Amino acid sequence: MKIQKYHFWLLFFFLIFGYTFSLIIWTIKSAVDTPVYEDRSFMAKYQDVDDNYNKMVIETAKFNARYDTKVTINERTVGMDFSDIRYGQRSLEKYSTNQEMLVVGNNTLSIEIIDKASNTPVSDANISFQVTRPIKSDHDINLNKFVYNGKRYMAEPINVELKGYWNIIGKITVGESVGYLYVKTGTKNLDKE
């Protein structure tokens, strides 16, 4: 029996088809096996943040017009701001002043809220903060219990276990006013010291 020319073309077709089909199966298996981490910026689903981002900007501007807020993390103070959200982690060194605010181990967080109209401290704020890794959520540190000492709100010590990039996310509600905080930072590089 003599092999015809079309047999080679048929074999070539089946080899190409089999190779392509195996690449499709491999791609699907790789996609299914890859872990997916939900973005929880501002402690909400990203769809909610996307739908309400402009509202959050306006609410934070109104909050900042009414209250003077000082969020102190390890002796470094920031206000209610989330301009760091526009920077990638690698561009923080060039553009952000919030670098290396955390240390591996215990960190302190205190919040002082002053009503600008009466120049008195606010004692009835509802505060939620989270210290989280940019990608994974398995090291999230949720801070919902703040103790008011007559001047400022104090959080329990924040134990950061890993070196690297971290985000500090916060939401403060006073009555109907809401302010948001989003700080991209990292742990101090102990090799520099």
C-alpha positions in Angstrom: 0.0 0.0 0.0 1.5 3.3 -1.1 1.1 6.4 1.1 -0.6 9.2 -0.8 0.3 12.8 -0.6 -3.0 13.8 1.0 -2.1 11.3 3.9 0.8 13.6 4.8 -1.4 16.7 4.7 -4.0 14.9 6.8 -1.3 13.9 9.4 0.0 17.4 9.4 -3.5 18.8 10.0 -4.1 16.4 12.9 -0.7 17.3 14.5 -1.4 21.0 14.3 -5.0 20.6 15.5 -3.8 18.4 18.4 -1.0 20.8 19.4 -3.4 23.8 19.2 -6.1 22.0 21.2 -3.6 21.0 23.9 -2.5 24.7 24.2 -6.1 25.7 24.7 -6.5 23.1 27.4 -3.3 24.2 29.1 -4.4 27.9 29.0 -7.7 27.1 30.6 -6.1 25.0 33.3 -3.5 27.7 34.0 -6.3 30.3 34.3 -8.4 28.2 36.6 -5.4 27.3 38.9 -4.3 31.0 39.2 -5.6 32.5 42.5 -7.8 35.6 42.1 -7.7 38.3 44.8 -10.6 40.7 45.0 -9.6 44.4 45.2 -11.0 45.8 48.4 -9.8 49.4 48.1 -11.7 51.7 50.5 -13.0 48.5 52.2 -15.6 48.0 49.5 -15.9 46.0 46.3 -14.1 47.7 43.4 -17.4 47.9 41.5 -18.9 50.0 44.3 -15.8 52.2 44.4 -15.9 52.6 40.7 -19.6 53.6 40.8 -19.2 56.0 43.7 -15.6 57.4 43.2 -16.8 60.9 42.4 -19.1 60.9 45.4 -16.2 59.8 47.6 -14.1 62.6 46.3 -16.8 65.2 47.0 -17.6 63.7 50.5 -13.9 63.8 51.5 -13.6 67.4 50.3 -16.6 68.4 52.4 -15.3 66.4 55.3 -11.9 68.2 55.1 -13.7 71.6 54.9 -15.5 70.8 58.1 -12.9 68.9 60.1 -9.2 69.1 60.6 -8.0 65.5 60.8 -4.6 64.3 61.7 -3.8 60.6 61.2 -0.5 59.8 62.9 1.2 56.6 62.0 4.5 56.1 63.8 5.1 59.8 64.4 4.2 60.7 60.8 1.1 62.6 60.2 -1.2 62.7 57.1 -4.7 64.1 56.5 -7.8 62.6 55.0 -6.5 62.1 51.5 -6.4 59.4 48.9 -4.2 60.9 46.2 -1.7 58.0 46.6 -4.3 55.8 44.7 -3.1 57.2 41.4 0.5 56.1 41.9 1.9 52.6 41.2 3.9 51.1 44.0 7.2 51.7 42.2 6.5 55.4 41.5 5.9 56.1 45.2 9.6 56.8 45.7 9.5 59.6 43.1 6.1 61.2 43.8 4.7 60.3 47.3 5.8 61.6 50.7 4.2 58.6 52.4 7.1 56.2 52.0 8.2 53.8 54.7 5.7 54.8 57.3 5.5 51.3 58.8 8.1 49.1 60.5 8.2 45.3 60.9 6.7 44.7 64.3 4.4 47.0 66.4 3.2 50.3 64.9 1.1 53.0 66.4 -1.9 54.8 64.9 -3.8 57.7 66.4 -6.4 60.0 64.9 -7.2 63.5 66.0 -10.4 65.1 64.6 -11.1 68.8 65.3 -14.3 70.5 64.3 -13.2 73.7 62.5 -16.3 75.7 63.4 -16.1 75.2 67.2 -12.3 74.3 67.4 -13.2 71.3 69.7 -12.2 67.7 69.4 -14.8 65.3 67.9 -15.6 62.5 70.3 -18.4 60.6 68.5 -16.6 59.5 65.3 -17.1 56.1 63.7 -13.7 54.9 62.5 -12.7 51.9 60.4 -9.2 51.4 59.2 -7.4 48.6 57.5 -3.7 47.9 56.9 -3.4 45.5 54.0 -1.0 44.1 51.4 -1.6 45.5 47.8 -2.3 42.1 46.3 -3.2 39.5 48.8 -5.7 39.8 51.6 -4.4 37.1 53.9 -2.4 39.6 56.0 -5.2 42.2 56.4 -5.2 44.0 59.7 -8.7 45.4 60.5 -8.9 48.2 63.0 -12.4 48.9 64.2 -11.8 49.5 67.9 -10.5 52.9 68.7 -10.2 54.3 72.2 -11.0 58.0 72.6 -8.8 59.6 75.3 -10.3 63.1 75.4 -8.1 64.4 72.6 -7.5 61.7 70.0 -8.5 58.2 69.0 -5.9 55.5 69.7 -5.8 52.1 67.9 -4.4 49.0 69.4 -0.8 48.3 68.3 -0.6 47.2 64.6 1.7 44.2 64.2 3.2 44.1 60.7 4.8 40.8 60.1 6.2 41.2 56.6 8.5 43.6 54.9 7.3 45.2 51.7 4.5 47.3 50.3 1.4 48.0 52.4 -1.7 50.1 52.0 -3.4 52.0 54.8 -7.1 52.5 54.1 -9.5 54.4 56.3 -13.0 55.7 56.6 -14.2 58.2 59.2 -17.8 59.1 59.7 -19.0 62.0 61.9 -22.7 62.3 61.7 -23.5 62.6 58.0 -19.9 63.6 57.0 -17.6 60.9 55.6 -13.9 61.1 54.9 -11.7 58.6 53.2 -8.0 57.8 53.5 -5.8 55.7 51.2 -2.0 55.7 51.8 0.4 53.5 49.8 3.4 52.9 51.9 5.8 50.2 52.9 8.0 49.0 55.7 11.3 50.7 56.4 14.2 49.1 54.6 16.4 48.2 57.5 19.4 47.6 55.1 19.6 51.4 54.6 20.0 52.2 58.3 
